[in-house]
Amino acid sequence: MATTQYLEIFYADAINSQVEINELFSFLEKDQKNKNLIDALFMKFHVLKGNAMGLGFKAIESMAHVLEDIFRVIREGKLELNHIILIEIMSGIQILRKLIESLISEEKVTYLSGKTRLGAILNELQNIE
């Protein structure tokens, strides 16, 4: 587990990333084909996943990973955004925020159902291919 110093650094960076993710996502909702927004969100989740992995924050890593995978398939043109997918992504982003905040609050956050719903979207794409 991370030391207090690394936890504080990770937490501050993750909270900043979460603010940026929310802003980018709000723009994406209005401009769903904007490749720059899709790429930026992919990278935000990728970096957050890697940082969480390095410090042993498995739940954050796992949730960021599935969001990264969703944006990877969007980038690849294998998934088009629609109202339902946007809702699922927003739900995943909210869960990720709660997981990050729980590092300080120590609140128990359930995330597996949200991760599973996003994973089901990915699995459905694999079944189509």
DSSP file with accessible surface (Angstrom, degrees, kcal/mol):
  #  RESIDUE AA STRUCTURE BP1 BP2  ACC     N-H-->O    O-->H-N    N-H-->O    O-->H-N    TCO  KAPPA ALPHA  PHI   PSI    X-CA   Y-CA   Z-CA
    1    1 A M              0   0  187      0, 0.0    55,-0.1     0, 0.0     2,-0.1   0.000 360.0 360.0 360.0 156.0    0.0    0.0    0.0
    2    2 A A        -     0   0   24     53,-0.5     2,-0.1     1,-0.1    53,-0.1  -0.347 360.0-116.8 -73.4 147.1    1.1    3.5   -0.6
    3    3 A T     >  -     0   0   78      1,-0.1     4,-2.8    -2,-0.1     5,-0.2  -0.355  34.7-102.7 -73.0 165.2    2.8    5.7    2.0
    4    4 A T  H  > S+     0   0   99      1,-0.2     4,-2.6     2,-0.2     5,-0.2   0.900 121.6  52.9 -58.2 -42.4    1.0    8.8    3.1
    5    5 A Q  H  > S+     0   0  125      1,-0.2     4,-2.0     2,-0.2    -1,-0.2   0.939 112.9  42.9 -60.4 -47.5    3.3   11.1    1.0
    6    6 A Y  H  > S+     0   0  124      2,-0.2     4,-3.0     1,-0.2     5,-0.2   0.873 111.9  55.1 -68.2 -35.3    2.5    9.1   -2.2
    7    7 A L  H  X S+     0   0   39     -4,-2.8     4,-3.2     2,-0.2     5,-0.2   0.939 108.4  48.4 -60.5 -45.8   -1.2    8.9   -1.3
    8    8 A E  H  X S+     0   0  119     -4,-2.6     4,-2.4     2,-0.2     5,-0.2   0.913 113.7  46.2 -62.7 -42.4   -1.3   12.6   -1.0
    9    9 A I  H  X S+     0   0   98     -4,-2.0     4,-2.3     2,-0.2     5,-0.2   0.940 115.6  45.8 -65.5 -47.5    0.4   13.2   -4.3
   10   10 A F  H  X S+     0   0    8     -4,-3.0     4,-3.2     2,-0.2     5,-0.2   0.933 112.7  50.9 -60.1 -47.0   -1.8   10.6   -6.0
   11   11 A Y  H  X S+     0   0   62     -4,-3.2     4,-2.8    -5,-0.2     5,-0.2   0.934 111.2  47.0 -58.7 -48.3   -5.0   11.9   -4.5
   12   12 A A  H  X S+     0   0   51     -4,-2.4     4,-2.1    -5,-0.2    -1,-0.2   0.930 116.3  44.7 -61.2 -44.4   -4.2   15.5   -5.6
   13   13 A D  H  X S+     0   0   66     -4,-2.3     4,-2.6    -5,-0.2    -2,-0.2   0.912 113.5  50.0 -66.5 -41.5   -3.3   14.4   -9.1
   14   14 A A  H  X S+     0   0    0     -4,-3.2     4,-2.5    -5,-0.2    -2,-0.2   0.892 109.6  50.7 -66.2 -39.0   -6.3   12.1   -9.3
   15   15 A I  H  X S+     0   0   45     -4,-2.8     4,-2.2    -5,-0.2    -1,-0.2   0.929 111.5  48.4 -64.9 -43.0   -8.7   14.8   -8.2
   16   16 A N  H  X S+     0   0   96     -4,-2.1     4,-2.2    -5,-0.2    -2,-0.2   0.919 111.9  49.6 -61.0 -42.4   -7.3   17.2  -10.8
   17   17 A S  H  X S+     0   0    8     -4,-2.6     4,-3.1     1,-0.2    -2,-0.2   0.899 107.9  54.1 -62.9 -39.7   -7.7   14.5  -13.4
   18   18 A Q  H  X S+     0   0    5     -4,-2.5     4,-2.6     2,-0.2    -1,-0.2   0.907 107.4  50.0 -63.0 -40.6  -11.3   13.9  -12.3
   19   19 A V  H  X S+     0   0   86     -4,-2.2     4,-2.2     1,-0.2    -1,-0.2   0.939 113.6  45.9 -62.0 -45.8  -12.1   17.6  -12.8
   20   20 A E  H  X S+     0   0   81     -4,-2.2     4,-3.0     2,-0.2     5,-0.2   0.896 110.9  52.8 -65.0 -40.2  -10.5   17.5  -16.3
   21   21 A I  H  X S+     0   0    0     -4,-3.1     4,-2.9     2,-0.2     5,-0.2   0.934 109.5  49.2 -60.2 -45.8  -12.3   14.3  -17.1
   22   22 A N  H  X S+     0   0   60     -4,-2.6     4,-2.2     2,-0.2    -2,-0.2   0.912 113.3  46.8 -61.6 -41.8  -15.7   15.8  -16.1
   23   23 A E  H  X S+     0   0  112     -4,-2.2     4,-1.9     2,-0.2    -2,-0.2   0.945 114.0  46.6 -65.9 -47.7  -15.0   18.9  -18.2
   24   24 A L  H  X S+     0   0   30     -4,-3.0     4,-2.4     1,-0.2    -2,-0.2   0.909 112.6  51.0 -60.8 -41.6  -13.8   16.9  -21.3
   25   25 A F  H  X S+     0   0    0     -4,-2.9     4,-2.4    -5,-0.2    -1,-0.2   0.893 106.0  54.1 -66.4 -38.1  -16.8   14.6  -21.0
   26   26 A S  H  X S+     0   0   38     -4,-2.2     4,-0.8     1,-0.2    -1,-0.2   0.898 111.3  46.4 -64.1 -36.3  -19.3   17.4  -20.8
   27   27 A F  H >X S+     0   0  100     -4,-1.9     4,-1.3     1,-0.2     3,-0.6   0.899 110.2  54.0 -67.9 -40.1  -17.8   18.8  -24.1
   28   28 A L  H 3< S+     0   0    0     -4,-2.4    -2,-0.2     1,-0.2    -1,-0.2   0.867  99.3  61.2 -64.0 -36.4  -17.9   15.3  -25.6
   29   29 A E  H 3< S+     0   0   83     -4,-2.4     3,-0.3     1,-0.2    -1,-0.2   0.851 112.0  39.5 -58.0 -32.5  -21.6   15.0  -24.8
   30   30 A K  H << S+     0   0  165     -4,-0.8    -1,-0.2    -3,-0.6    -2,-0.2   0.678 128.3  31.7 -88.9 -21.8  -22.2   18.0  -27.1
   31   31 A D  S >< S+     0   0   78     -4,-1.3     3,-1.9    -3,-0.2    -1,-0.2  -0.617  70.1 173.0-138.2  72.1  -19.6   17.0  -29.8
   32   32 A Q  T 3  S+     0   0   73     -3,-0.3    49,-0.2     1,-0.3    -1,-0.1   0.605  75.5  51.3 -67.4 -12.8  -19.7   13.2  -29.8
   33   33 A K  T 3  S+     0   0  157     47,-0.1     2,-0.9    -5,-0.0    -1,-0.3   0.366  73.2 127.1-104.7   8.0  -17.4   12.7  -32.8
   34   34 A N    <>  -     0   0   44     -3,-1.9     4,-2.1    -6,-0.2     3,-0.3  -0.500  41.7-166.5 -73.1 104.4  -14.6   15.0  -31.6
   35   35 A K  H  > S+     0   0  113     -2,-0.9     4,-3.0     1,-0.2     5,-0.2   0.852  84.5  58.0 -61.7 -36.1  -11.5   12.8  -31.9
   36   36 A N  H  > S+     0   0  127      2,-0.2     4,-2.3     1,-0.2    -1,-0.2   0.899 108.3  46.0 -63.1 -40.2   -9.4   15.2  -29.8
   37   37 A L  H  > S+     0   0   21     -3,-0.3     4,-2.5     2,-0.2     5,-0.2   0.918 113.4  49.2 -67.1 -42.4  -11.8   14.9  -26.8
   38   38 A I  H  X S+     0   0   13     -4,-2.1     4,-2.5     1,-0.2    -2,-0.2   0.933 113.1  47.0 -62.2 -46.0  -12.0   11.1  -27.2
   39   39 A D  H  X S+     0   0   38     -4,-3.0     4,-2.5     1,-0.2    -1,-0.2   0.906 111.7  50.8 -62.0 -43.0   -8.1   10.9  -27.3
   40   40 A A  H  X S+     0   0   36     -4,-2.3     4,-2.3    -5,-0.2    -2,-0.2   0.911 111.5  47.1 -64.2 -41.5   -7.8   13.2  -24.3
   41   41 A L  H  X S+     0   0    0     -4,-2.5     4,-2.4     2,-0.2     5,-0.3   0.926 110.1  53.4 -66.3 -42.5  -10.2   11.1  -22.2
   42   42 A F  H  X S+     0   0   24     -4,-2.5     4,-2.5     1,-0.2    -2,-0.2   0.943 111.4  46.0 -54.2 -48.2   -8.5    7.9  -23.3
   43   43 A M  H  X S+     0   0   90     -4,-2.5     4,-2.8     1,-0.2     5,-0.3   0.886 109.0  54.8 -66.7 -38.0   -5.2    9.3  -22.1
   44   44 A K  H  X S+     0   0   55     -4,-2.3     4,-2.3     1,-0.2    -1,-0.2   0.934 112.9  42.6 -59.9 -46.5   -6.6   10.6  -18.8
   45   45 A F  H  X S+     0   0    0     -4,-2.4     4,-2.7     2,-0.2    -2,-0.2   0.898 113.2  53.6 -68.1 -37.1   -7.9    7.1  -17.9
   46   46 A H  H  X S+     0   0   75     -4,-2.5     4,-2.3    -5,-0.3    -2,-0.2   0.940 112.6  42.5 -62.0 -47.9   -4.7    5.5  -19.1
   47   47 A V  H  X S+     0   0   64     -4,-2.8     4,-2.7     2,-0.2     5,-0.2   0.921 114.7  50.3 -66.5 -43.2   -2.5    7.6  -16.9
   48   48 A L  H  X S+     0   0    0     -4,-2.3     4,-2.5    -5,-0.3     5,-0.2   0.922 110.6  50.5 -62.0 -41.8   -4.9    7.3  -13.9
   49   49 A K  H  X S+     0   0   29     -4,-2.7     4,-2.7     1,-0.2    -1,-0.2   0.942 111.8  47.3 -59.4 -48.4   -4.9    3.6  -14.3
   50   50 A G  H  X S+     0   0   31     -4,-2.3     4,-2.4     1,-0.2    -2,-0.2   0.911 112.7  47.8 -63.0 -43.5   -1.1    3.4  -14.4
   51   51 A N  H  X S+     0   0   67     -4,-2.7     4,-1.1     2,-0.2    -1,-0.2   0.915 113.2  48.3 -63.9 -42.1   -0.7    5.6  -11.4
   52   52 A A  H  X>S+     0   0    0     -4,-2.5     5,-2.5    -5,-0.2     4,-0.7   0.910 111.0  51.2 -64.6 -41.1   -3.3    3.6   -9.4
   53   53 A M  H ><5S+     0   0   96     -4,-2.7     3,-1.1     1,-0.2    -2,-0.2   0.922 106.2  54.9 -61.4 -43.7   -1.6    0.4  -10.4
   54   54 A G  H 3<5S+     0   0   65     -4,-2.4    -1,-0.2     1,-0.3    -2,-0.2   0.779 114.1  40.7 -62.1 -26.2    1.8    1.6   -9.3
   55   55 A L  H 3<5S-     0   0   42     -4,-1.1   -53,-0.5    -3,-0.4    -1,-0.3   0.393 115.5-110.5-104.8   1.1    0.4    2.4   -5.9
   56   56 A G  T <<5 +     0   0   36     -3,-1.1     2,-1.6    -4,-0.7    -3,-0.2   0.699  65.4 146.6  81.2  21.7   -1.7   -0.7   -5.5
   57   57 A F     >< +     0   0   13     -5,-2.5     4,-2.7     1,-0.2     5,-0.2  -0.627  20.5 175.1 -89.7  80.2   -5.1    1.0   -5.7
   58   58 A K  H  > S+     0   0  150     -2,-1.6     4,-2.8     1,-0.2    -1,-0.2   0.846  70.1  51.3 -62.5 -39.5   -6.8   -1.9   -7.4
   59   59 A A  H  > S+     0   0   27      2,-0.2     4,-2.5     1,-0.2    -1,-0.2   0.936 114.0  44.2 -65.9 -43.7  -10.4   -0.7   -7.5
   60   60 A I  H  > S+     0   0    5      2,-0.2     4,-2.8     1,-0.2     5,-0.3   0.933 114.5  50.4 -65.4 -44.2   -9.3    2.6   -9.0
   61   61 A E  H  X S+     0   0   39     -4,-2.7     4,-2.4     1,-0.2    -2,-0.2   0.936 111.8  48.1 -57.4 -46.5   -7.0    0.8  -11.4
   62   62 A S  H  X S+     0   0   23     -4,-2.8     4,-2.0     2,-0.2    -2,-0.2   0.915 114.0  44.6 -64.3 -44.7   -9.8   -1.5  -12.4
   63   63 A M  H  X S+     0   0    0     -4,-2.5     4,-1.9     1,-0.2    -1,-0.2   0.922 114.9  48.2 -68.7 -42.1  -12.5    1.2  -13.0
   64   64 A A  H  X S+     0   0    0     -4,-2.8     4,-2.8    -5,-0.2    -2,-0.2   0.884 109.3  55.9 -63.9 -35.5  -10.0    3.4  -14.9
   65   65 A H  H  X S+     0   0   75     -4,-2.4     4,-2.7    -5,-0.3    -2,-0.2   0.927 107.1  46.4 -64.6 -45.6   -9.0    0.4  -17.0
   66   66 A V  H  X S+     0   0   10     -4,-2.0     4,-2.1     2,-0.2    -1,-0.2   0.903 113.9  49.1 -67.2 -36.0  -12.5   -0.4  -18.2
   67   67 A L  H  X S+     0   0    0     -4,-1.9     4,-2.3     2,-0.2    -2,-0.2   0.914 110.5  51.1 -66.7 -40.2  -13.1    3.3  -19.0
   68   68 A E  H  X S+     0   0   11     -4,-2.8     4,-2.2     1,-0.2    -2,-0.2   0.930 109.6  50.5 -59.6 -44.7   -9.8    3.4  -20.9
   69   69 A D  H  X S+     0   0   36     -4,-2.7     4,-2.2     2,-0.2    -2,-0.2   0.887 107.5  53.4 -62.6 -39.3  -10.9    0.3  -22.8
   70   70 A I  H  X S+     0   0    0     -4,-2.1     4,-1.8     1,-0.2    -1,-0.2   0.947 112.2  44.3 -59.9 -46.7  -14.3    1.9  -23.7
   71   71 A F  H  X S+     0   0    0     -4,-2.3     4,-2.6     1,-0.2    -2,-0.2   0.822 108.1  59.5 -71.5 -25.9  -12.5    4.9  -25.1
   72   72 A R  H  X S+     0   0   84     -4,-2.2     4,-2.0     2,-0.2    -1,-0.2   0.956 108.2  43.8 -63.7 -46.7  -10.0    2.7  -26.9
   73   73 A V  H  <>S+     0   0    8     -4,-2.2     5,-2.3     1,-0.2     6,-1.0   0.835 112.6  52.7 -71.8 -28.4  -12.8    1.0  -28.9
   74   74 A I  H ><5S+     0   0   14     -4,-1.8     3,-1.5     4,-0.2    -1,-0.2   0.940 109.5  49.5 -66.4 -44.7  -14.4    4.4  -29.5
   75   75 A R  H 3<5S+     0   0   94     -4,-2.6    -2,-0.2     1,-0.3    -1,-0.2   0.864 108.8  53.1 -58.8 -38.6  -11.0    5.7  -30.9
   76   76 A E  T 3<5S-     0   0   92     -4,-2.0    -1,-0.3    -5,-0.2    -2,-0.2   0.480 115.4-117.1 -77.6  -4.0  -10.8    2.6  -33.1
   77   77 A G  T < 5S+     0   0   63     -3,-1.5    -3,-0.2    -4,-0.2    -2,-0.1   0.636  84.9 116.3  77.8  14.7  -14.2    3.3  -34.5
   78   78 A K  S   <S+     0   0   94     -5,-2.3     2,-0.4     1,-0.2    -4,-0.2   0.575  73.9  41.3 -90.6 -10.3  -15.7    0.1  -33.2
   79   79 A L        -     0   0   20     -6,-1.0     2,-0.4    -5,-0.1    -2,-0.2  -0.990  69.0-154.9-141.7 126.9  -18.1    1.8  -30.9
   80   80 A E        -     0   0  136     -2,-0.4     2,-0.2    -3,-0.1     5,-0.1  -0.842  27.3-114.0 -99.8 141.0  -20.3    4.8  -31.5
   81   81 A L        +     0   0   17     -2,-0.4     2,-0.3   -49,-0.2   -49,-0.0  -0.463  43.6 162.3 -71.6 139.8  -21.5    7.0  -28.7
   82   82 A N     >  -     0   0   74     -2,-0.2     4,-2.8     1,-0.0     5,-0.2  -0.888  54.4 -85.0-144.9 178.5  -25.2    7.1  -28.1
   83   83 A H  H  > S+     0   0  135     -2,-0.3     4,-2.1     1,-0.2     5,-0.2   0.903 125.1  46.9 -56.8 -45.3  -27.4    8.1  -25.2
   84   84 A I  H  > S+     0   0  117      2,-0.2     4,-2.3     1,-0.2    -1,-0.2   0.926 113.8  46.9 -66.0 -44.6  -27.2    4.8  -23.4
   85   85 A I  H  > S+     0   0   13      1,-0.2     4,-2.7     2,-0.2     5,-0.2   0.915 110.5  53.2 -66.1 -39.8  -23.4    4.5  -23.7
   86   86 A L  H  X S+     0   0   12     -4,-2.8     4,-2.7     1,-0.2    -1,-0.2   0.912 109.0  49.9 -60.6 -40.1  -23.0    8.1  -22.6
   87   87 A I  H  X S+     0   0   87     -4,-2.1     4,-2.5    -5,-0.2    -2,-0.2   0.924 111.6  47.9 -63.9 -43.9  -25.1    7.3  -19.5
   88   88 A E  H  X S+     0   0   40     -4,-2.3     4,-2.3     2,-0.2    -2,-0.2   0.901 112.4  48.8 -64.9 -40.5  -23.0    4.2  -18.7
   89   89 A I  H  X S+     0   0    0     -4,-2.7     4,-2.7     2,-0.2    -2,-0.2   0.939 111.0  50.2 -63.9 -45.3  -19.7    6.2  -19.2
   90   90 A M  H  X S+     0   0   47     -4,-2.7     4,-2.4     1,-0.2    -2,-0.2   0.915 110.0  50.8 -59.8 -41.9  -21.0    9.0  -16.9
   91   91 A S  H  X S+     0   0   28     -4,-2.5     4,-2.4     1,-0.2    -1,-0.2   0.924 110.4  49.5 -60.8 -43.5  -21.9    6.4  -14.3
   92   92 A G  H  X S+     0   0    1     -4,-2.3     4,-2.6     1,-0.2    -2,-0.2   0.902 109.7  51.2 -62.8 -39.1  -18.5    4.9  -14.5
   93   93 A I  H  X S+     0   0    0     -4,-2.7     4,-2.4     2,-0.2    -1,-0.2   0.910 110.0  49.8 -65.4 -40.1  -16.9    8.3  -14.2
   94   94 A Q  H  X S+     0   0   89     -4,-2.4     4,-2.2     2,-0.2    -2,-0.2   0.905 110.8  49.1 -65.7 -40.5  -19.0    9.0  -11.1
   95   95 A I  H  X S+     0   0   20     -4,-2.4     4,-2.5     2,-0.2    -2,-0.2   0.924 109.6  52.3 -63.2 -44.1  -17.9    5.7   -9.5
   96   96 A L  H  X S+     0   0    0     -4,-2.6     4,-2.4     1,-0.2    -2,-0.2   0.920 108.2  51.5 -58.7 -42.6  -14.3    6.4  -10.3
   97   97 A R  H  X S+     0   0   75     -4,-2.4     4,-2.8     1,-0.2     5,-0.2   0.935 109.9  49.1 -59.9 -45.1  -14.7    9.8   -8.5
   98   98 A K  H  X S+     0   0   95     -4,-2.2     4,-2.0     1,-0.2    -1,-0.2   0.890 109.8  51.8 -63.4 -38.9  -16.1    8.1   -5.5
   99   99 A L  H  X S+     0   0    8     -4,-2.5     4,-0.5     2,-0.2    -1,-0.2   0.913 111.4  47.1 -63.0 -42.4  -13.3    5.5   -5.4
  100  100 A I  H >< S+     0   0    1     -4,-2.4     3,-1.5     1,-0.2     4,-0.4   0.947 112.6  48.6 -63.6 -48.7  -10.7    8.3   -5.5
  101  101 A E  H >X S+     0   0   70     -4,-2.8     4,-2.5     1,-0.3     3,-1.4   0.834 100.9  66.5 -61.7 -30.2  -12.5   10.3   -2.8
  102  102 A S  H 3X S+     0   0   23     -4,-2.0     4,-2.1     1,-0.3    -1,-0.3   0.690  83.0  74.9 -68.0 -16.2  -12.7    7.1   -0.7
  103  103 A L  H << S+     0   0   32     -3,-1.5    -1,-0.3    -4,-0.5    -2,-0.2   0.857 113.2  24.1 -60.9 -34.2   -8.9    7.1   -0.4
  104  104 A I  H <4 S+     0   0   89     -3,-1.4    -2,-0.2    -4,-0.4    -1,-0.1   0.842 128.7  43.8 -96.2 -44.3   -9.3   10.0    2.1
  105  105 A S  H  < S-     0   0   67     -4,-2.5    -3,-0.2     1,-0.1    -2,-0.2   0.719  90.3-143.9 -75.2 -22.2  -12.8    9.4    3.4
  106  106 A E     <  +     0   0  169     -4,-2.1     2,-0.2    -5,-0.3    -4,-0.1   0.660  43.3 156.8  62.6  18.9  -12.3    5.7    3.7
  107  107 A E        -     0   0  122     -6,-0.1     2,-0.4    -9,-0.1    -1,-0.2  -0.485  48.7-113.8 -69.9 141.7  -15.9    5.2    2.7
  108  108 A K        -     0   0  181     -2,-0.2     2,-0.5    -3,-0.1    -1,-0.1  -0.668  35.3-165.4 -79.6 127.8  -16.7    1.8    1.2
  109  109 A V        -     0   0   19     -2,-0.4     2,-0.5   -10,-0.1   -14,-0.0  -0.970  12.5-146.9-119.5 126.5  -17.6    2.2   -2.5
  110  110 A T        +     0   0  115     -2,-0.5     4,-0.1     1,-0.1   -11,-0.0  -0.806  32.6 153.3 -90.5 130.3  -19.2   -0.5   -4.5
  111  111 A Y     >  +     0   0   51     -2,-0.5     4,-2.5     2,-0.1     5,-0.2   0.494  42.6  92.0-131.8 -13.0  -18.0   -0.4   -8.1
  112  112 A L  H  > S+     0   0  101      1,-0.2     4,-2.7     2,-0.2     5,-0.2   0.856  86.3  53.2 -64.6 -33.8  -18.3   -3.9   -9.6
  113  113 A S  H  > S+     0   0   74      2,-0.2     4,-2.2     1,-0.2    -1,-0.2   0.927 112.2  45.3 -67.9 -41.0  -21.8   -3.5  -11.0
  114  114 A G  H  > S+     0   0    2      2,-0.2     4,-2.0     1,-0.2    -2,-0.2   0.916 114.5  48.3 -65.5 -41.8  -20.7   -0.3  -12.9
  115  115 A K  H  X S+     0   0   72     -4,-2.5     4,-2.7     1,-0.2    -2,-0.2   0.914 111.0  51.7 -63.7 -39.9  -17.5   -2.0  -14.1
  116  116 A T  H  X S+     0   0   95     -4,-2.7     4,-2.3    -5,-0.2    -2,-0.2   0.893 106.6  52.7 -65.6 -40.4  -19.6   -5.0  -15.2
  117  117 A R  H  X S+     0   0   92     -4,-2.2     4,-1.3     2,-0.2    -1,-0.2   0.922 113.1  44.1 -62.4 -43.0  -22.0   -2.8  -17.2
  118  118 A L  H  X S+     0   0    1     -4,-2.0     4,-1.7     1,-0.2     3,-0.2   0.906 112.2  53.2 -67.2 -39.4  -19.2   -1.2  -19.1
  119  119 A G  H  X S+     0   0   17     -4,-2.7     4,-2.9     1,-0.2    -2,-0.2   0.858 102.7  58.4 -62.6 -33.9  -17.5   -4.6  -19.5
  120  120 A A  H  X S+     0   0   51     -4,-2.3     4,-2.5     2,-0.2    -1,-0.2   0.876 102.6  53.4 -64.7 -36.0  -20.7   -5.9  -21.0
  121  121 A I  H  X S+     0   0   27     -4,-1.3     4,-1.7    -3,-0.2    -1,-0.2   0.939 111.6  45.7 -62.1 -43.8  -20.5   -3.2  -23.7
  122  122 A L  H  X S+     0   0   19     -4,-1.7     4,-1.9     1,-0.2    -2,-0.2   0.914 112.1  50.9 -65.8 -41.7  -17.0   -4.4  -24.5
  123  123 A N  H  X S+     0   0   91     -4,-2.9     4,-2.1     1,-0.2    -1,-0.2   0.887 106.6  54.7 -64.1 -38.5  -18.0   -8.1  -24.5
  124  124 A E  H  X S+     0   0  128     -4,-2.5     4,-1.6     1,-0.2    -1,-0.2   0.902 106.9  51.4 -62.3 -38.7  -20.9   -7.4  -26.8
  125  125 A L  H  X S+     0   0   25     -4,-1.7     4,-2.0     1,-0.2    -1,-0.2   0.901 108.5  51.0 -64.1 -39.7  -18.4   -5.8  -29.3
  126  126 A Q  H  < S+     0   0  124     -4,-1.9    -1,-0.2     1,-0.2    -2,-0.2   0.879 108.0  52.5 -65.8 -36.4  -16.2   -8.8  -29.1
  127  127 A N  H  < S+     0   0  141     -4,-2.1    -1,-0.2     1,-0.2    -2,-0.2   0.832 108.6  50.8 -68.1 -31.2  -19.1  -11.1  -29.9
  128  128 A I  H  <        0   0  126     -4,-1.6    -2,-0.2    -5,-0.2    -1,-0.2   0.882 360.0 360.0 -72.2 -38.6  -20.0   -9.0  -32.9
  129  129 A E     <        0   0  139     -4,-2.0    -2,-0.2    -5,-0.1    -3,-0.1   0.813 360.0 360.0 -71.3 360.0  -16.4   -9.2  -34.3
